[in-house]
């Protein structure tokens, strides 16, 4: 009879280790996305919050997994009930993350416009730091100008446009398109990973709720049995 509770305990531990690995993966993609979206452009964090949101969801999942492991090692109906609520919240957060990512992918044109507007402000700025930021973006994403190299009107182009001092053969792609493509790649990964993990979380929610209900019924039956004996 004790094999079933032991099996359930280890199953819950394995589940929590699994979602911890999922969370670390999610955090890694979130960091990559956040790094690219904020690379030399601090203002972009106010427009694209998906990176921060992804990291936060990942961190919450890790802490919930730790709490879940403790609940498995110290079986308690109330701890499992709290854990169930936490899993439901995480399930909703991950679905939201996935939906937000998919919406960004679907609204690709709006996304491109947002990126382009930010880059135009940098490109047209006379501030030394803004110019430096835009040149850094050109180097990192191997692009030239906002729309393309013709934004500079005539050669020679900045060295960041081709990776050498005398630049007459610049990168063909504009930075708006290059940055949008780089960010979209991470958005797609984050969206599909979040939705996949949400399905795993949904299975976990069902299992933990079932376990909690079973413990509640056992506790109720034990209370009834004690009352009858007394």
C-alpha positions in Angstrom: 0.0 0.0 0.0 2.9 2.4 0.6 4.2 1.9 -2.9 1.5 4.2 -4.4 2.3 7.2 -2.1 6.0 6.7 -2.7 5.5 6.5 -6.5 3.4 9.7 -6.4 6.1 11.4 -4.3 8.8 10.6 -6.8 6.6 11.4 -9.7 6.0 14.8 -8.2 9.7 15.3 -7.7 10.5 14.3 -11.3 7.8 16.7 -12.5 9.3 19.6 -10.5 12.8 18.8 -11.8 11.3 18.8 -15.4 9.6 22.2 -15.0 12.8 23.6 -13.5 14.7 22.6 -16.6 11.9 24.2 -18.7 12.1 27.3 -16.6 15.9 27.6 -17.1 15.4 27.2 -20.8 12.8 29.9 -20.8 15.1 32.2 -18.8 17.9 31.6 -21.3 15.8 32.6 -24.2 14.4 35.6 -22.2 17.9 36.8 -21.5 18.9 36.5 -25.2 15.8 38.3 -26.3 16.2 41.1 -23.7 19.9 41.5 -24.6 19.1 41.9 -28.3 16.1 44.2 -27.8 18.1 46.5 -25.4 21.5 46.2 -27.2 22.7 49.8 -27.1 19.1 51.0 -27.1 17.9 51.5 -23.5 14.6 53.0 -24.6 13.4 49.8 -26.3 12.7 48.2 -22.9 9.7 50.4 -22.5 8.3 49.2 -25.8 9.3 45.5 -25.8 8.7 44.0 -22.4 8.5 40.3 -23.5 12.1 39.7 -22.5 11.6 40.8 -18.9 8.3 39.0 -18.7 9.9 35.8 -19.9 12.7 36.0 -17.3 10.2 36.8 -14.5 7.9 33.8 -15.5 11.0 31.5 -15.6 12.1 32.7 -12.1 8.6 32.2 -10.7 8.6 28.7 -12.1 11.9 27.8 -10.5 10.7 29.0 -7.1 7.4 27.1 -7.5 9.4 24.0 -8.4 11.4 24.3 -5.2 8.2 24.7 -3.2 6.8 21.7 -5.1 9.7 19.5 -4.2 9.3 20.5 -0.5 5.6 19.6 -0.8 6.5 16.2 -2.2 9.0 15.5 0.5 6.7 16.8 3.3 3.2 15.6 2.2 0.7 18.0 3.5 -2.8 18.7 2.2 -2.5 22.5 2.7 1.0 22.7 1.1 -0.3 20.8 -1.9 -3.3 23.1 -2.1 -1.1 26.2 -2.1 1.1 24.5 -4.7 -2.0 23.8 -6.9 -2.9 27.5 -6.8 0.7 28.4 -7.7 0.7 26.0 -10.7 -2.6 27.4 -11.9 -1.1 31.0 -11.8 2.0 29.8 -13.7 -0.2 28.0 -16.2 -2.1 31.2 -16.9 1.2 33.3 -17.0 2.8 30.8 -19.5 -0.3 30.8 -21.7 -0.3 34.6 -21.6 3.4 34.7 -22.5 2.7 32.3 -25.5 -0.2 34.4 -26.7 1.7 37.7 -26.4 4.5 36.2 -28.4 2.1 34.9 -31.1 0.3 38.2 -31.3 3.7 39.9 -31.9 4.4 37.5 -34.7 1.0 37.9 -36.2 1.3 41.7 -36.0 4.7 41.6 -37.7 4.1 44.9 -39.6 3.2 46.8 -36.5 6.3 45.3 -34.8 8.5 46.4 -37.7 7.0 49.9 -37.5 7.8 50.1 -33.7 11.4 49.1 -34.3 11.8 51.4 -37.2 10.5 54.5 -35.3 12.9 53.9 -32.4 15.8 53.5 -34.8 14.8 56.6 -36.8 15.0 58.7 -33.6 18.6 57.4 -33.0 19.6 57.8 -36.7 18.4 61.4 -36.9 19.8 62.4 -33.5 22.8 64.7 -33.2 23.6 63.3 -29.8 27.0 61.6 -29.7 25.7 58.7 -27.6 22.7 58.1 -29.9 25.0 58.1 -32.9 27.4 55.7 -31.2 24.4 53.5 -30.2 23.2 53.3 -33.8 26.7 52.5 -35.1 26.9 49.7 -32.5 23.6 48.3 -33.7 24.9 48.3 -37.3 28.0 46.3 -36.2 26.1 43.8 -34.1 23.3 43.1 -36.5 25.3 43.6 -39.7 23.0 46.2 -41.2 23.3 49.7 -42.6 20.9 52.6 -42.1 17.3 52.3 -40.9 15.8 51.1 -44.1 19.0 50.3 -46.0 22.4 51.9 -46.8 20.7 54.6 -49.0 19.7 56.4 -45.9 23.3 57.7 -45.9 22.8 59.2 -49.4 26.4 58.7 -50.6 29.5 56.7 -49.8 31.8 56.2 -48.0 29.6 54.7 -45.3 30.4 54.4 -41.6 32.8 51.6 -40.9 30.1 49.8 -38.9 28.2 49.4 -42.1 30.7 46.8 -43.5 33.2 46.1 -40.8 36.1 48.1 -42.3 37.4 51.7 -42.3 36.8 52.6 -46.0 33.3 51.3 -46.5 32.0 51.3 -50.0 30.3 47.9 -50.0 27.8 48.2 -47.1 25.5 45.6 -45.7 22.4 45.4 -47.9 19.8 44.9 -45.2 18.5 47.9 -43.1 18.7 47.8 -39.3 14.9 47.9 -38.9 14.6 44.7 -40.8 17.6 43.1 -39.3 16.6 43.9 -35.7 13.0 42.8 -36.3 14.2 39.5 -37.7 16.6 38.9 -34.8 13.9 39.7 -32.2 11.1 37.8 -34.1 13.3 34.6 -34.0 13.4 34.7 -30.2 9.7 35.7 -30.0 8.7 32.6 -32.0 10.9 30.3 -29.8 9.6 31.9 -26.6 5.9 31.7 -27.7 6.1 28.0 -28.8 8.2 26.9 -25.8 5.8 28.8 -23.3 2.7 27.1 -24.8 4.4 23.7 -24.8 5.4 24.2 -21.1 1.9 25.4 -20.3 0.6 22.0 -21.5 3.0 20.3 -19.2 1.9 22.6 -16.4 -1.7 21.8 -17.1 -1.0 18.1 -16.6 0.9 18.9 -13.4 -2.1 21.0 -12.1 -4.4 18.0 -12.8 -2.1 15.6 -11.0 -1.5 17.8 -7.9 -5.2 18.7 -7.6 -6.0 15.0 -7.8 -3.4 14.3 -5.1 -4.7 17.1 -2.9 -8.3 15.8 -3.2 -7.2 12.3 -2.3 -5.4 13.6 0.8 -8.5 15.6 1.8 -10.8 12.6 1.4 -8.4 10.4 3.4 -8.3 13.0 6.1 -12.1 13.2 6.1 -12.5 9.4 6.3 -10.0 9.3 9.2 -11.9 11.9 11.0 -15.2 10.1 10.5 -13.6 6.8 11.7 -12.2 8.5 14.8 -15.6 9.9 15.6 -17.3 6.5 15.2 -14.7 4.9 17.5 -15.2 7.5 20.2 
